[in-house]
């Protein structure tokens, strides 16, 4: 193989470093999760008149944000900034969606085991997953900017 071929080869994982996923900041993830959940919650309140669907729609937004946010941190350079932004947006989305659930249905942490468990497990998952992703990043990712 010639030197130009070697220089032009992509490193493993490099296809993701230039993808649109790299542009998925915590803010855009927050907007997507919040928007989709609000749409489902408004449909559940206005059309379907279902308290259960309001609860599940709000919980989905929190879970969806927390599920993918730590994994996408692998694609970003500044871990500290990404983590702080993620925690801020996690707190905002949890307060907004669970607040709407409470306002529209009366379901709160004190009277719903499902809501309490969802909040506890998503918080635990977010902390543990960020720890794992940070460890993976420092152990396995090539710091030269070429991917895994």
MODELLER restraints for C-alpha pairs under 7 A, 6 or more apart:
rsr = mdl.restraints
at = mdl.atoms
rsr.add(forms.Gaussian(group=physical.xy_distance, feature=features.Distance(at['CA:11:A'], at['CA:146:A']), mean=6.05, stdev=0.5))
rsr.add(forms.Gaussian(group=physical.xy_distance, feature=features.Distance(at['CA:11:A'], at['CA:147:A']), mean=6.25, stdev=0.5))
rsr.add(forms.Gaussian(group=physical.xy_distance, feature=features.Distance(at['CA:12:A'], at['CA:147:A']), mean=6.27, stdev=0.5))
rsr.add(forms.Gaussian(group=physical.xy_distance, feature=features.Distance(at['CA:12:A'], at['CA:148:A']), mean=5.53, stdev=0.5))
rsr.add(forms.Gaussian(group=physical.xy_distance, feature=features.Distance(at['CA:13:A'], at['CA:147:A']), mean=4.87, stdev=0.5))
rsr.add(forms.Gaussian(group=physical.xy_distance, feature=features.Distance(at['CA:13:A'], at['CA:148:A']), mean=4.91, stdev=0.5))
rsr.add(forms.Gaussian(group=physical.xy_distance, feature=features.Distance(at['CA:14:A'], at['CA:146:A']), mean=5.65, stdev=0.5))
rsr.add(forms.Gaussian(group=physical.xy_distance, feature=features.Distance(at['CA:14:A'], at['CA:147:A']), mean=4.36, stdev=0.5))
rsr.add(forms.Gaussian(group=physical.xy_distance, feature=features.Distance(at['CA:14:A'], at['CA:148:A']), mean=6.84, stdev=0.5))
rsr.add(forms.Gaussian(group=physical.xy_distance, feature=features.Distance(at['CA:17:A'], at['CA:75:A']), mean=6.05, stdev=0.5))
rsr.add(forms.Gaussian(group=physical.xy_distance, feature=features.Distance(at['CA:17:A'], at['CA:147:A']), mean=6.33, stdev=0.5))
rsr.add(forms.Gaussian(group=physical.xy_distance, feature=features.Distance(at['CA:22:A'], at['CA:75:A']), mean=5.48, stdev=0.5))
rsr.add(forms.Gaussian(group=physical.xy_distance, feature=features.Distance(at['CA:22:A'], at['CA:76:A']), mean=6.53, stdev=0.5))
rsr.add(forms.Gaussian(group=physical.xy_distance, feature=features.Distance(at['CA:26:A'], at['CA:69:A']), mean=6.87, stdev=0.5))
rsr.add(forms.Gaussian(group=physical.xy_distance, feature=features.Distance(at['CA:26:A'], at['CA:85:A']), mean=6.37, stdev=0.5))
rsr.add(forms.Gaussian(group=physical.xy_distance, feature=features.Distance(at['CA:26:A'], at['CA:86:A']), mean=5.48, stdev=0.5))
rsr.add(forms.Gaussian(group=physical.xy_distance, feature=features.Distance(at['CA:29:A'], at['CA:65:A']), mean=6.43, stdev=0.5))
rsr.add(forms.Gaussian(group=physical.xy_distance, feature=features.Distance(at['CA:30:A'], at['CA:65:A']), mean=6.49, stdev=0.5))
rsr.add(forms.Gaussian(group=physical.xy_distance, feature=features.Distance(at['CA:30:A'], at['CA:89:A']), mean=6.32, stdev=0.5))
rsr.add(forms.Gaussian(group=physical.xy_distance, feature=features.Distance(at['CA:33:A'], at['CA:61:A']), mean=4.84, stdev=0.5))
rsr.add(forms.Gaussian(group=physical.xy_distance, feature=features.Distance(at['CA:33:A'], at['CA:64:A']), mean=6.46, stdev=0.5))
rsr.add(forms.Gaussian(group=physical.xy_distance, feature=features.Distance(at['CA:33:A'], at['CA:65:A']), mean=5.88, stdev=0.5))
rsr.add(forms.Gaussian(group=physical.xy_distance, feature=features.Distance(at['CA:34:A'], at['CA:61:A']), mean=5.88, stdev=0.5))
rsr.add(forms.Gaussian(group=physical.xy_distance, feature=features.Distance(at['CA:34:A'], at['CA:93:A']), mean=6.68, stdev=0.5))
rsr.add(forms.Gaussian(group=physical.xy_distance, feature=features.Distance(at['CA:37:A'], at['CA:57:A']), mean=5.25, stdev=0.5))
rsr.add(forms.Gaussian(group=physical.xy_distance, feature=features.Distance(at['CA:37:A'], at['CA:58:A']), mean=5.52, stdev=0.5))
rsr.add(forms.Gaussian(group=physical.xy_distance, feature=features.Distance(at['CA:37:A'], at['CA:60:A']), mean=6.76, stdev=0.5))
rsr.add(forms.Gaussian(group=physical.xy_distance, feature=features.Distance(at['CA:37:A'], at['CA:61:A']), mean=5.13, stdev=0.5))
rsr.add(forms.Gaussian(group=physical.xy_distance, feature=features.Distance(at['CA:40:A'], at['CA:57:A']), mean=5.64, stdev=0.5))
rsr.add(forms.Gaussian(group=physical.xy_distance, feature=features.Distance(at['CA:41:A'], at['CA:53:A']), mean=6.94, stdev=0.5))
rsr.add(forms.Gaussian(group=physical.xy_distance, feature=features.Distance(at['CA:41:A'], at['CA:54:A']), mean=4.70, stdev=0.5))
rsr.add(forms.Gaussian(group=physical.xy_distance, feature=features.Distance(at['CA:41:A'], at['CA:57:A']), mean=5.52, stdev=0.5))
rsr.add(forms.Gaussian(group=physical.xy_distance, feature=features.Distance(at['CA:41:A'], at['CA:58:A']), mean=6.67, stdev=0.5))
rsr.add(forms.Gaussian(group=physical.xy_distance, feature=features.Distance(at['CA:44:A'], at['CA:50:A']), mean=5.37, stdev=0.5))
rsr.add(forms.Gaussian(group=physical.xy_distance, feature=features.Distance(at['CA:44:A'], at['CA:53:A']), mean=5.71, stdev=0.5))
rsr.add(forms.Gaussian(group=physical.xy_distance, feature=features.Distance(at['CA:44:A'], at['CA:54:A']), mean=5.65, stdev=0.5))
rsr.add(forms.Gaussian(group=physical.xy_distance, feature=features.Distance(at['CA:45:A'], at['CA:54:A']), mean=6.73, stdev=0.5))
rsr.add(forms.Gaussian(group=physical.xy_distance, feature=features.Distance(at['CA:51:A'], at['CA:105:A']), mean=5.83, stdev=0.5))
rsr.add(forms.Gaussian(group=physical.xy_distance, feature=features.Distance(at['CA:54:A'], at['CA:101:A']), mean=6.43, stdev=0.5))
rsr.add(forms.Gaussian(group=physical.xy_distance, feature=features.Distance(at['CA:55:A'], at['CA:101:A']), mean=5.82, stdev=0.5))
rsr.add(forms.Gaussian(group=physical.xy_distance, feature=features.Distance(at['CA:58:A'], at['CA:97:A']), mean=5.13, stdev=0.5))
rsr.add(forms.Gaussian(group=physical.xy_distance, feature=features.Distance(at['CA:58:A'], at['CA:98:A']), mean=6.52, stdev=0.5))
rsr.add(forms.Gaussian(group=physical.xy_distance, feature=features.Distance(at['CA:58:A'], at['CA:101:A']), mean=6.77, stdev=0.5))
rsr.add(forms.Gaussian(group=physical.xy_distance, feature=features.Distance(at['CA:62:A'], at['CA:93:A']), mean=6.44, stdev=0.5))
rsr.add(forms.Gaussian(group=physical.xy_distance, feature=features.Distance(at['CA:62:A'], at['CA:94:A']), mean=6.04, stdev=0.5))
rsr.add(forms.Gaussian(group=physical.xy_distance, feature=features.Distance(at['CA:63:A'], at['CA:122:A']), mean=6.40, stdev=0.5))
rsr.add(forms.Gaussian(group=physical.xy_distance, feature=features.Distance(at['CA:66:A'], at['CA:122:A']), mean=6.41, stdev=0.5))
rsr.add(forms.Gaussian(group=physical.xy_distance, feature=features.Distance(at['CA:66:A'], at['CA:126:A']), mean=5.96, stdev=0.5))
rsr.add(forms.Gaussian(group=physical.xy_distance, feature=features.Distance(at['CA:70:A'], at['CA:126:A']), mean=6.84, stdev=0.5))
rsr.add(forms.Gaussian(group=physical.xy_distance, feature=features.Distance(at['CA:70:A'], at['CA:129:A']), mean=5.92, stdev=0.5))
rsr.add(forms.Gaussian(group=physical.xy_distance, feature=features.Distance(at['CA:70:A'], at['CA:130:A']), mean=5.19, stdev=0.5))
rsr.add(forms.Gaussian(group=physical.xy_distance, feature=features.Distance(at['CA:70:A'], at['CA:133:A']), mean=6.61, stdev=0.5))
rsr.add(forms.Gaussian(group=physical.xy_distance, feature=features.Distance(at['CA:71:A'], at['CA:133:A']), mean=6.61, stdev=0.5))
rsr.add(forms.Gaussian(group=physical.xy_distance, feature=features.Distance(at['CA:73:A'], at['CA:79:A']), mean=6.96, stdev=0.5))
rsr.add(forms.Gaussian(group=physical.xy_distance, feature=features.Distance(at['CA:73:A'], at['CA:82:A']), mean=6.85, stdev=0.5))
rsr.add(forms.Gaussian(group=physical.xy_distance, feature=features.Distance(at['CA:74:A'], at['CA:133:A']), mean=6.50, stdev=0.5))
rsr.add(forms.Gaussian(group=physical.xy_distance, feature=features.Distance(at['CA:74:A'], at['CA:137:A']), mean=6.28, stdev=0.5))
rsr.add(forms.Gaussian(group=physical.xy_distance, feature=features.Distance(at['CA:101:A'], at['CA:107:A']), mean=6.32, stdev=0.5))
rsr.add(forms.Gaussian(group=physical.xy_distance, feature=features.Distance(at['CA:102:A'], at['CA:108:A']), mean=5.46, stdev=0.5))
rsr.add(forms.Gaussian(group=physical.xy_distance, feature=features.Distance(at['CA:108:A'], at['CA:115:A']), mean=6.95, stdev=0.5))
rsr.add(forms.Gaussian(group=physical.xy_distance, feature=features.Distance(at['CA:109:A'], at['CA:115:A']), mean=5.75, stdev=0.5))
rsr.add(forms.Gaussian(group=physical.xy_distance, feature=features.Distance(at['CA:109:A'], at['CA:116:A']), mean=4.97, stdev=0.5))
rsr.add(forms.Gaussian(group=physical.xy_distance, feature=features.Distance(at['CA:140:A'], at['CA:148:A']), mean=6.44, stdev=0.5))
rsr.add(forms.Gaussian(group=physical.xy_distance, feature=features.Distance(at['CA:141:A'], at['CA:147:A']), mean=6.26, stdev=0.5))
rsr.add(forms.Gaussian(group=physical.xy_distance, feature=features.Distance(at['CA:141:A'], at['CA:148:A']), mean=4.43, stdev=0.5))
rsr.add(forms.Gaussian(group=physical.xy_distance, feature=features.Distance(at['CA:142:A'], at['CA:148:A']), mean=5.57, stdev=0.5))
